[in-house]
Amino acid sequence: MTSTKRIVLCALLAFLAAIGGVFIGRMLLPQPKQPGAALHEVLHHRLALDADQQARLKVLEDRFAVQRRALELELRAANAHLAEAIETEHGNGPRVAAAVDQSHAAMGELQKATLAHIFAMRQLLRPDQTSQFDDAVVKALTDGQG
């Protein structure tokens, strides 16, 4: 067997081993839950929303998706500004402190918008649905703590 064929064979075997490792890892290790997945599950599958509630929820979710994306881009820009300040100052100087404040402000705006969205969704619910929704919100906020 020529050295080129050996290299190709080794590369192919390494690739197949990597794919197998990923597959086995996904099968054996639990996937991390996405934040808010339980809340989504409750809203879309457990509360038995009527057609009007579903339509109004879709409008809220579509609107929030755009708002969230804009706020996430703002946060990403603030983090890039922080990285630039750290690279420039190589310490906790005034540019780093200002960039941290900017990043925190962006995070705060995202959190406020998320809470406003949660409360808007809650307003769509009937009184018999709010308790389960509230429990899912609390669980989403405290999951992994304690």
Helices and strands as residue ranges (DSSP letters): H 3-28, H 37-41, I 42-46, H 51-89, H 94-123, H 127-142
